[in-house]
Amino acid sequence: MKQSKKIGSKIYMTLIMIFFYLPIIYTIIFSFNSSRSLTKFEGFSLQWYEKMFHDSTMMESIFYTIVIALFATLISTIIGTITAIGLSKSNRILKGIVEQINDLPIMNPEIVTGIGLLMFFSALGVKKGFMTLLLAHIMFCIPYVILSVSPKLRSLDPNLADAALDLGATPWQALIKVIVPQIMPGIISGALIAFTMSFDDFIISYFVTGNGVNNISILVYTMSKRVNPSINALSSIIIVIITVVLLFVNIIPILKEKKERKNNET
């Protein structure tokens, strides 16, 4: 009976892995197809990668996507971290109100948020473009940073900052040299989530962008109505970059841990 359960669980996990990773493998394989067909592989070719790099519209979308994601990540991480630290020292009533407000962008359907931002920018007479897209991304990234940093702050000794101040540190030194290093894993997690949310956002971006400023998700949507294998090439590059980043993020802590163990043993 136990043996049959183990076999069943292995089959189940195999099917799940196939379901998740087969489309990714399919996309990578057909990005090297010599023809425009998305169903029949007719030969190896790099022509779709070449066309992608020579397509000015596609390269502009990649540029806007990366720049907006980086700026949104940087700004939202700073604001979110400062807000989380401030909330940790606030009274219960204020903390509860701000946390409820912080949860709204996460719980709210993206289409509602997108329409709300569209109406807000229109009411203010703000011309849609790069700045409105950046502000929208910062807005929906901040709550994820706060949610990532807050648990780390709750796990800290509440007397840690006071101890630093008693030992002669200024409030700024206590923040930068004592508090921030202790919550750095939460800050990094929040920044990674913010970057991911900004990089692949479509619904909110679609409503707040304008003046030819498109990110990758909007570009893929506009190109999905016609067969364009360059999308496969672009998707394959994104998959490779994400895989490398994930390996980098996961391997570095392991290497640091091994180094610390060796130092402790010596």
C-alpha positions as CSV (number, residue, x, y, z in Angstrom):
1,M,0.0,0.0,0.0
2,K,2.8,2.4,1.0
3,Q,4.7,1.5,-2.2
4,S,1.7,2.2,-4.4
5,K,1.3,5.6,-2.7
6,K,4.9,6.4,-3.3
7,I,4.6,5.5,-7.0
8,G,1.4,7.5,-7.3
9,S,3.0,10.6,-5.7
10,K,6.0,10.3,-8.0
11,I,3.7,10.1,-11.1
12,Y,1.7,13.0,-9.8
13,M,4.8,15.1,-9.3
14,T,6.1,14.2,-12.8
15,L,2.9,15.3,-14.4
16,I,3.0,18.6,-12.5
17,M,6.6,19.2,-13.6
18,I,5.7,18.4,-17.2
19,F,2.6,20.7,-17.0
20,F,4.8,23.6,-15.7
21,Y,8.0,23.2,-17.7
22,L,6.9,21.7,-21.1
23,P,5.6,25.1,-22.4
24,I,8.9,26.7,-21.4
25,I,10.9,24.1,-23.2
26,Y,8.6,24.3,-26.2
27,T,9.1,28.1,-26.4
28,I,12.9,27.8,-26.2
29,I,13.0,25.1,-28.9
30,F,10.8,26.9,-31.4
31,S,12.8,30.1,-30.9
32,F,15.5,28.4,-32.9
33,N,13.1,27.3,-35.7
34,S,14.1,28.3,-39.2
35,S,10.5,28.8,-40.3
36,R,7.6,30.9,-38.9
37,S,5.7,27.7,-37.9
38,L,5.0,27.3,-34.2
39,T,4.0,23.6,-34.6
40,K,6.6,22.1,-36.9
41,F,10.3,22.4,-36.3
42,E,12.0,22.7,-39.8
43,G,15.6,23.4,-38.8
44,F,17.9,25.2,-36.5
45,S,18.3,29.0,-37.0
46,L,19.2,32.2,-35.1
47,Q,17.2,34.4,-37.4
48,W,14.5,35.3,-34.9
49,Y,17.1,36.4,-32.3
50,E,18.7,38.6,-35.0
51,K,15.3,40.1,-36.0
52,M,14.5,40.7,-32.4
53,F,17.7,42.7,-31.8
54,H,17.1,44.6,-35.1
55,D,13.5,45.4,-34.2
56,S,13.5,48.9,-32.7
57,T,10.0,48.6,-31.2
58,M,10.9,45.4,-29.4
59,M,14.2,46.8,-28.1
60,E,12.5,50.0,-26.9
61,S,10.0,47.8,-25.0
62,I,12.8,45.8,-23.4
63,F,14.5,49.1,-22.4
64,Y,11.4,50.6,-20.9
65,T,10.6,47.4,-19.0
66,I,14.1,47.1,-17.4
67,V,14.4,50.8,-16.6
68,I,10.9,51.0,-15.0
69,A,11.4,47.8,-13.1
70,L,14.8,49.0,-11.7
71,F,13.5,52.4,-10.7
72,A,10.3,51.0,-9.3
73,T,12.2,48.4,-7.3
74,L,14.7,50.9,-6.0
75,I,12.2,53.6,-5.0
76,S,9.6,51.1,-3.6
77,T,12.2,49.2,-1.6
78,I,13.4,52.5,0.1
79,I,9.9,53.8,0.8
80,G,8.6,50.4,1.9
81,T,11.5,49.7,4.2
82,I,11.3,53.1,5.8
83,T,7.5,52.7,6.2
84,A,7.9,49.3,7.7
85,I,10.5,50.5,10.2
86,G,8.2,53.5,11.1
87,L,5.2,51.2,11.6
88,S,7.2,49.0,13.9
89,K,7.6,52.0,16.3
90,S,4.0,53.3,15.9
91,N,1.1,52.8,18.2
92,R,-1.3,49.9,17.5
93,I,-4.2,52.0,16.1
94,L,-2.1,53.8,13.5
95,K,-0.2,50.6,12.6
96,G,-3.5,48.8,12.0
97,I,-4.9,51.5,9.8
98,V,-1.8,51.7,7.7
99,E,-1.6,47.9,7.4
100,Q,-5.2,47.8,6.2
101,I,-4.5,50.5,3.6
102,N,-1.4,48.7,2.5
103,D,-3.3,45.5,1.9
104,L,-5.8,47.2,-0.5
105,P,-3.6,47.3,-3.6
106,I,-2.8,43.6,-3.1
107,M,-6.3,42.4,-2.5
108,N,-7.8,44.7,-5.1
109,P,-8.3,43.3,-8.6
110,E,-5.6,44.7,-11.0
111,I,-8.2,45.9,-13.5
112,V,-9.9,48.0,-10.8
113,T,-6.5,49.5,-9.8
114,G,-5.7,50.2,-13.4
115,I,-9.0,51.9,-14.1
116,G,-8.7,53.9,-10.8
117,L,-5.2,55.1,-11.8
118,L,-6.4,56.0,-15.3
119,M,-9.2,58.1,-13.9
120,F,-6.9,59.7,-11.3
121,F,-4.3,60.7,-13.8
122,S,-7.0,61.9,-16.2
123,A,-8.6,64.0,-13.4
124,L,-5.3,65.6,-12.7
125,G,-4.7,66.3,-16.4
126,V,-1.5,64.3,-16.3
127,K,-0.3,63.1,-19.7
128,K,0.1,59.4,-19.8
129,G,3.6,58.1,-20.6
130,F,6.8,57.0,-18.9
131,M,6.2,58.9,-15.6
132,T,2.6,57.7,-15.1
133,L,3.7,54.1,-15.8
134,L,6.6,54.5,-13.3
135,L,4.4,56.0,-10.6
136,A,1.8,53.2,-11.0
137,H,4.5,50.5,-10.7
138,I,5.9,52.1,-7.6
139,M,2.4,52.3,-6.1
140,F,1.7,48.6,-6.4
141,C,5.3,47.5,-5.5
142,I,5.5,49.3,-2.1
143,P,2.9,47.0,-0.3
144,Y,4.9,43.9,-1.2
145,V,8.1,45.4,0.2
146,I,6.3,46.3,3.4
147,L,4.9,42.8,3.8
148,S,8.4,41.3,3.3
149,V,10.2,43.6,5.7
150,S,7.6,43.7,8.5
151,P,8.0,40.1,9.7
152,K,11.8,40.6,10.0
153,L,11.2,43.7,12.1
154,R,8.8,41.8,14.4
155,S,11.5,39.2,15.0
156,L,14.1,41.7,16.1
157,D,14.8,42.5,19.8
158,P,12.9,45.7,20.4
159,N,15.8,47.0,22.6
160,L,18.3,46.6,19.8
161,A,18.1,50.2,18.6
162,D,18.1,51.6,22.2
163,A,21.3,49.5,23.0
164,A,23.0,51.0,19.9
165,L,22.1,54.5,21.0
166,D,23.3,53.9,24.6
167,L,26.7,52.7,23.1
168,G,27.1,56.1,21.4
169,A,25.6,55.5,18.0
170,T,23.5,58.3,16.4
171,P,19.9,57.5,15.3
172,W,21.2,57.3,11.6
173,Q,24.0,54.9,12.6
174,A,21.7,52.8,14.6
175,L,19.4,52.5,11.6
176,I,22.1,51.8,8.9
177,K,24.5,49.8,10.9
178,V,22.2,47.8,13.3
179,I,18.6,47.6,12.1
180,V,19.1,47.4,8.3
181,P,21.7,44.6,8.4
182,Q,19.4,42.5,10.6
183,I,16.4,42.9,8.2
184,M,18.4,42.7,5.0
185,P,16.9,39.3,4.0
186,G,13.5,40.8,4.1
187,I,14.6,43.8,2.1
188,I,16.1,41.7,-0.6
189,S,13.0,39.5,-0.8
190,G,10.8,42.5,-1.1
191,A,13.0,44.0,-3.8
192,L,13.0,40.8,-5.8
193,I,9.2,40.5,-5.5
194,A,8.9,44.2,-6.5
195,F,11.1,43.7,-9.6
196,T,9.2,40.6,-10.6
197,M,5.8,42.3,-10.2
198,S,6.9,45.3,-12.2
199,F,8.7,43.3,-14.9
200,D,5.7,41.2,-15.9
201,D,2.8,43.6,-15.1
202,F,0.3,44.0,-18.0
203,I,-3.2,45.0,-16.8
204,I,-2.2,48.1,-14.8
205,S,0.5,49.1,-17.3
206,Y,-2.0,48.9,-20.2
207,F,-4.3,51.5,-18.6
208,V,-1.6,54.0,-17.5
209,T,0.8,54.0,-20.4
210,G,0.8,56.2,-23.4
211,N,2.9,58.1,-26.0
212,G,4.5,54.9,-27.4
213,V,5.8,53.8,-24.0
214,N,5.2,50.0,-23.9
215,N,6.7,47.3,-21.7
216,I,7.3,43.7,-22.8
217,S,3.9,42.4,-21.7
218,I,2.0,45.1,-23.7
219,L,4.3,44.4,-26.7
220,V,3.6,40.6,-26.5
221,Y,-0.2,41.3,-26.3
222,T,-0.1,43.5,-29.4
223,M,2.0,40.9,-31.3
224,S,0.0,37.9,-30.2
225,K,-2.7,38.5,-32.8
226,R,-0.2,37.5,-35.6
227,V,2.4,34.8,-35.8
228,N,5.8,36.3,-34.8
229,P,8.5,33.8,-33.6
230,S,10.5,36.7,-32.3
231,I,8.3,36.6,-29.3
232,N,9.7,33.1,-28.6
233,A,13.2,34.5,-28.9
234,L,12.4,37.3,-26.5
235,S,10.7,34.9,-24.0
236,S,13.7,32.5,-24.2
237,I,16.1,35.3,-23.2
238,I,13.9,36.3,-20.3
239,I,13.7,32.7,-19.1
240,V,17.5,32.3,-19.2
241,I,18.0,35.6,-17.4
242,I,15.5,34.7,-14.7
243,T,17.0,31.2,-14.3
244,V,20.5,32.7,-13.9
245,V,19.3,35.3,-11.3
246,L,17.5,32.6,-9.3
247,L,20.6,30.3,-9.4
248,F,22.7,33.3,-8.3
249,V,20.4,34.2,-5.4
250,N,20.1,30.7,-4.2
251,I,23.8,29.6,-4.6
252,I,25.4,32.7,-3.0
253,P,23.9,32.0,0.5
254,I,25.0,28.4,0.3
255,L,28.5,29.4,-0.6
256,K,28.6,32.0,2.3
257,E,27.3,29.3,4.7
258,K,30.1,26.9,3.6
259,K,32.7,29.6,3.9
260,E,31.5,30.5,7.5
261,R,31.6,26.8,8.4
262,K,35.2,26.5,7.2
263,N,36.2,29.7,9.1
264,N,34.5,28.4,12.3
265,E,36.3,25.0,11.9
266,T,39.6,26.7,11.6
